[in-house]
């Protein structure tokens, strides 16, 4: 087993500017949430690439956590989280992915709708 890199707090931010603000199922649609999850995952991948120099050193995604700020009656959490999962699938392939955790929460930092947690395994 290689070493693990843990990234938490990946938000849908580009050039330090929030791309989405608000709760999914309220101000934001499920589609907006899905796009926010994808943007947050891109931020995570950029941080990994910056740290390692290349995504080629990643040998597996040990965990994907998707935290979604939602209105109380929201039920499409998996659809929103699919934005993150499908991006990782495109980048790494199915054989490098493991399970995911998807949770609805009351709020997230800076009013963001989605926060991503990634744990990746890298070659020694």
N, C-alpha and C positions, 0 to 999 in steps of 0.2 A: 504494500500500500504506500502511495506517495503521501506528501504532506497535504494538509487541508488549509484552505484560505477561507476565512469567514468574512463576509461583507454584509453589513446591516445598514439600514437607513437609506437605501437607494431610492431616490425620489424622481418623479418625472420633471427633471430640470435640464435645461440646455443653456449653456453659457451663464450659469448661476441664476437663471430666470425660470420661475415655475411655468410649466406648460399647461397645467390644469389646476384649478382651485375649486373646492366644493365637495359635497358628498354625492356619491353615486346613488341613483334612485331619487335624487332631489334635483339639484341644479344640473347635475351631469347624468347623461343616459348610460346605459350598460355599454354601449359602443364607445362613448367617451372614456369610461373606466377601462375598457379593454385597451384603448390607445394609450392611456396613462400607464397601464401595466407594462406595455411594450416599451414606452419611453423610459420608465424606471429601470427596466431590464437592460436597455441599451446603456444607461448610465453605469450600471453594475459591470457590464462587459467592458466598457471603456476603462473603468477603474482597474479591472483585472489585467487588461492589456497593458495599461500604464505601469502596473506593478511588476508584471512578468516580462514585458517586452513583446509578448506574442500570446495569442490565444491558443497556439499550437501546443503549448506546454500543459494545457488542461487535459486531463485524462478522464474526467467524470464530473458530473454535477451531483453532489451528495445530497443536497437539499435545496429546495426552492420554497420559500415562504412568501405568500402574497397576503398583505394586510390591506383591507379595503374599508375606507370610511364610507358608511352607508346610512341611509335613512332606515328607520326601524322596521319597515315592512319589506325591505329589499330582499329578493330571493335568488338573484342570478349571479351569485358569487363565482361559480365555476366558469361562467361565460367571460367574466372580467379577467379572471386568472389565466384563461386560455391565451390572452395576449402575451403574457410572459412565457408560458409553456411552449407556445408555437414558435416564438422567436428562438428560444433555446434549442428546440428541435431542428430548426433550419441551420443554426450555427454549428451544433455539435452532433446531431443525429440521435435517433432513439436509443441506441445502445449505450450512450453516455449519460442518459437521464435516469433519475430515480423518482421517488414520490415527491409530492408537494403538500404543503399545508396552506389552506385557504381560510382566512378568518375575516369576518366583518367586525369592525370596531366603531366606536362612537366618533373618534376624531384621530387625526394624525398631525405630525408637526407641520407648521406653516399653512394649515388648512388644505393640505394636499389630499387627493382622493385615494392614492395608492402608495404603499411602501413595500419594497422588495428586499428580501433577505436571501442571500446566496451563499452556499458553502460548496466550494469546488475542490476537487482533488487534482493536484499537480504532480507531474513526474519529478522524481528526485534529481 
